[in-house]
Amino acid sequence: MLEGVNVALGVTGSIAAVKTVELAHELRRQGADVRGVMTDSAQGIIHPWAVEFATDDDVVTEITGSVEHVDLCGYDGWADVFLIAPATANTVGKIAGAVDDTPVTTCATTALGADTPVVIAPAMHEPMYDHPGVLEAIDTVSEWGVDFVDPRLEEGKAKIASEEAIVCDVARAAGDRSLEGERVVVTSGATAEAIDPVRVITNRSSGKMGRAVARACYVRGADVTLVHGVVGPRPITGTGDSLEIDGDGNLPYATVRNVESASEMLEATREACADADALVSAAAIGDYTVEGSDEKIRSGQELSLALEPTPKLIDTIREERPELPIVGFKTETSGDERAMIEQARTALERAGLAFVVANDASVMGADRTTALLVHAEDAARYEGTKAGLAGEIADSIAAIGGDANG
């Protein structure tokens, strides 16, 4: 997500500075090069050697005749983004007032003057975060184009945002925002049809692909709504992406609408698509439903279920939004790529899709995938991570929007 991005990481005197080492590691795991900048107060909480170890580079602890702030954040400076995490109330207020009396605030003043993107992740006690002066400072700095990663309000504290939220906002600030101003709806996960209050009919979709697409669109500047179904039956492996849900039930990169059944997913998607600019239908929506029992069906008896087909979500949305760019997914089990392309083109032509992502059912729940991006005239093969495929999909959506506006 951050391949080739240089991140100057400012650390201030919040107790959340203890999380800086892991944050720096995560930024580097996502591909970034990181250099640390610390205030004196931060050094009282975490030693500069720890930040040096985490970043594998020297740490700026004072501004000298070498003009470290200009080297990092000035015109033609090293940093693509200046990230302050954690940022105290004191630091935010100083930035708003153009006070630069620490290495971090001096770098912030320089970055703002040089149009270097700045991302701030506040961390403080909640009463401090609610102080009118702090809120005014946040509003002021936000108007200058600084991106704030909202803290988690828990236990009377405005805790620093999750690593995933910070990484997503850093990537968004560093990128070209090719989907800026666009509203993208993504469906994800599986649906489940109730047989009785205990049992359901579902499938093995993990929702990883849809969440990766939502994240990729957000990083490119989009306002994303994720219509998320249940996660199908998968073994617990201890790997894979996390679900950092906030207090409102949303993800750092998307507003989430949780659904269970195919009819619920259709209704939520219809509502979300009313003002959307694109739809990515990545969910594994059940093809059949059943009239469920209000009471648990007793075991040990023979049972037959009358299955009824569910409405096709893509066809319904296409009828209501004839011009909406829609990306479809087609999952097969044959392993025959030629047959997969034929099936994808059938869906593409039937619903007037922008393109179709075709893959084999064996990739459900995995972090890596093999897929075919099938357009009307050609098909491209992709093999790699689902995050990488999500990036390809988001770039294709941006290209479609650019062609339409061109």
Beta strands, then each sheet from edge to edge (+ up, - down):
strand 1: 6-11
strand 2: 33-38
strand 3: 81-87
strand 4: 118-122
strand 5: 124-125
strand 6: 147-148
strand 7: 152-154
strand 8: 157-159
strand 9: 183-188
strand 10: 193-194
strand 11: 200-201
strand 12: 223-228
strand 13: 255-258
strand 14: 278-281
strand 15: 288-290
strand 16: 307-309
strand 17: 326-332
strand 18: 355-360
strand 19: 368-374
strand 20: 379-385
sheet 1: 2+ 1+ 3+ 4+ 6+
sheet 2: 5+ 8- 7+
sheet 3: 13+ 12+ 9+ 14+ 17+ 18+ 19- 20+
sheet 4: 10+ 11-
sheet 5: 15+ 16-
end
